[in-house]
Amino acid sequence: MRLALVGYGRMGRTIAALAGARGHQVVLVVDEAENPAGQALVPERLRGVEVALEFTTPASAPTNLIRLAEAGVPTVCGTTGWNGDLPRVAGAVRERHGALVHAANFSVGVHLFLRTARELARRFAAHPEFDAFILEEHHARKPDAPSGTALTLQATAAGADPARRFPITSVRAGSIPGNHTLTYDGPHESVALAHEARSREGFAAGALLAAEWLPGHTGVFTFEDVLFGEDR
Ligand SMILES: NC(=O)c1ccc[n+]([C@@H]2O[C@H](COP(=O)([O-])OP(=O)(O)OC[C@H]3O[C@@H](n4cnc5c(N)ncnc54)[C@H](OP(=O)(O)O)[C@@H]3O)[C@@H](O)[C@H]2O)c1
């Protein structure tokens, strides 16, 4: 596929590095300096682009996404922190019969892990002799705790087993990219489900998977639509 990268920071560069190996061509890179208020995202420059991948900042993403929809370019957006603008952006995409996949987390493993955690919690709901708890570990520079993924894991497990608490313990140390573990500890045995992120390449691979899925779809989607379709 012919791809455009809107935003060429850590994620944009990681996607560029993986795209070639998956048989794609990056035909356009748009970074901030040339794109105030989405000015660079015009049909002439986007000609021939099959999918754009947008990883910029919360302040830039809504305008970029609307400009891309106006130019008729299906888009994958991984920028976080612009949820308040989603109705406006989704309206612009639908009005033009465009296509957008947006997600705060494009890790395939995390989404499968959360689904599996839901099933684990459902199975353990009938066994109160087990204590359940969540451990999340991240590098020392991560400012927030618990992590967003740990909170999602807690909500997912509680959704399947509302009678149980799922307390979270956070560790901030060293350079751990991100580990999450859901453990059920009983009097005679212990069961643990764990996800360990190794690098941001997992996010880039998921974003490219969404880009490969997008052609032929019309509307506004999340990564769960891409991974699970009707089976959500
Ligand atoms: N969904 C996921 O799985 C996932 C995974 C990782 C990160 N993220 C999110 O993705 C976003 C980018 O992350 P990152 O680590 O790549 O950040 P980053 O390294 O700071 O890169 C962002 C890039 O976007 C550029 N930019 C800002 N405004 C722009 C505009 N109007 N047009 C074009 N480019 C623009 C920035 O340029 P300047 O440097 O010149 O400002 C910078 O190069 C963040 O919101 C992050 O939270 C999502």
The ligand as an SDF file (V2000), in Angstrom:
LIG
                    3D

 48 52  0  0  0  0  0  0  0  0999 V2000
   -2.1560    4.2440   19.8280 N   0  0  0  0  0  0  0  0  0  0  0  0
   -0.9930    3.7320   20.2110 C   0  0  0  0  0  0  0  0  0  0  0  0
   -0.7990    2.5100   20.2330 O   0  0  0  0  0  0  0  0  0  0  0  0
    0.1110    4.6780   20.6110 C   0  0  0  0  0  0  0  0  0  0  0  0
    1.4060    4.2060   20.9220 C   0  0  0  0  0  0  0  0  0  0  0  0
    2.3940    5.1370   21.2250 C   0  0  0  0  0  0  0  0  0  0  0  0
    2.0980    6.4990   21.2270 C   0  0  0  0  0  0  0  0  0  0  0  0
    0.8270    6.9040   20.9540 N   0  0  0  0  0  0  0  0  0  0  0  0
    0.4560    8.3200   20.8650 C   0  0  0  0  0  0  0  0  0  0  0  0
    0.8250    8.7740   19.5670 O   0  0  0  0  0  0  0  0  0  0  0  0
    1.1640   10.1610   19.6090 C   0  0  0  0  0  0  0  0  0  0  0  0
    2.5690   10.3560   19.0470 C   0  0  0  0  0  0  0  0  0  0  0  0
    3.4760    9.6270   19.8590 O   0  0  0  0  0  0  0  0  0  0  0  0
    5.0420    9.7120   19.5860 P   0  0  0  0  0  0  0  0  0  0  0  0
    5.6680    8.8720   20.6420 O   0  0  0  0  0  0  0  0  0  0  0  0
    5.3480    9.4580   18.1510 O   0  0  0  0  0  0  0  0  0  0  0  0
    5.2740   11.2660   19.9090 O   0  0  0  0  0  0  0  0  0  0  0  0
    6.4230   12.2230   19.3680 P   0  0  0  0  0  0  0  0  0  0  0  0
    7.7080   11.4770   19.2560 O   0  0  0  0  0  0  0  0  0  0  0  0
    6.3600   13.4590   20.2130 O   0  0  0  0  0  0  0  0  0  0  0  0
    5.9540   12.5510   17.8740 O   0  0  0  0  0  0  0  0  0  0  0  0
    4.8810   13.3930   17.5060 C   0  0  0  0  0  0  0  0  0  0  0  0
    5.2620   14.0380   16.1900 C   0  0  0  0  0  0  0  0  0  0  0  0
    4.1370   14.6960   15.6050 O   0  0  0  0  0  0  0  0  0  0  0  0
    4.6090   15.9430   15.1100 C   0  0  0  0  0  0  0  0  0  0  0  0
    3.4870   16.8820   14.9340 N   0  0  0  0  0  0  0  0  0  0  0  0
    2.9000   17.6840   15.8460 C   0  0  0  0  0  0  0  0  0  0  0  0
    1.9000   18.4020   15.2580 N   0  0  0  0  0  0  0  0  0  0  0  0
    1.8760   18.0440   13.9490 C   0  0  0  0  0  0  0  0  0  0  0  0
    1.1000   18.4390   12.8320 C   0  0  0  0  0  0  0  0  0  0  0  0
    0.1490   19.3900   12.9170 N   0  0  0  0  0  0  0  0  0  0  0  0
    1.3240   17.8560   11.6300 N   0  0  0  0  0  0  0  0  0  0  0  0
    2.2810   16.9220   11.5050 C   0  0  0  0  0  0  0  0  0  0  0  0
    3.0820   16.5190   12.5380 N   0  0  0  0  0  0  0  0  0  0  0  0
    2.8710   17.0700   13.7380 C   0  0  0  0  0  0  0  0  0  0  0  0
    5.6370   16.3760   16.1130 C   0  0  0  0  0  0  0  0  0  0  0  0
    6.4760   17.3750   15.5780 O   0  0  0  0  0  0  0  0  0  0  0  0
    7.3520   18.2970   16.5910 P   0  0  0  0  0  0  0  0  0  0  0  0
    8.2960   17.3830   17.2970 O   0  0  0  0  0  0  0  0  0  0  0  0
    8.0040   19.2400   15.6760 O   0  0  0  0  0  0  0  0  0  0  0  0
    6.3480   18.9260   17.5380 O   0  0  0  0  0  0  0  0  0  0  0  0
    6.3720   15.0760   16.3540 C   0  0  0  0  0  0  0  0  0  0  0  0
    7.3630   14.8300   15.3910 O   0  0  0  0  0  0  0  0  0  0  0  0
    0.9960   10.5650   21.0740 C   0  0  0  0  0  0  0  0  0  0  0  0
   -0.3100   11.0910   21.2360 O   0  0  0  0  0  0  0  0  0  0  0  0
    1.1140    9.2430   21.8370 C   0  0  0  0  0  0  0  0  0  0  0  0
    0.4190    9.2660   23.0850 O   0  0  0  0  0  0  0  0  0  0  0  0
   -0.1510    6.0190   20.6450 C   0  0  0  0  0  0  0  0  0  0  0  0
  1  2  1  0
  2  3  2  0
  2  4  1  0
  4  5  1  0
  4 48  2  0
  5  6  2  0
  6  7  1  0
  7  8  2  0
  8  9  1  0
  8 48  1  0
  9 10  1  0
  9 46  1  0
 10 11  1  0
 11 12  1  0
 11 44  1  0
 12 13  1  0
 13 14  1  0
 14 15  2  0
 14 16  1  0
 14 17  1  0
 17 18  1  0
 18 19  2  0
 18 20  1  0
 18 21  1  0
 21 22  1  0
 22 23  1  0
 23 24  1  0
 23 42  1  0
 24 25  1  0
 25 26  1  0
 25 36  1  0
 26 27  1  0
 26 35  1  0
 27 28  2  0
 28 29  1  0
 29 30  1  0
 29 35  2  0
 30 31  1  0
 30 32  2  0
 32 33  1  0
 33 34  2  0
 34 35  1  0
 36 37  1  0
 36 42  1  0
 37 38  1  0
 38 39  2  0
 38 40  1  0
 38 41  1  0
 42 43  1  0
 44 45  1  0
 44 46  1  0
 46 47  1  0
M  CHG  2   8   1  16  -1
M  END
$$$$
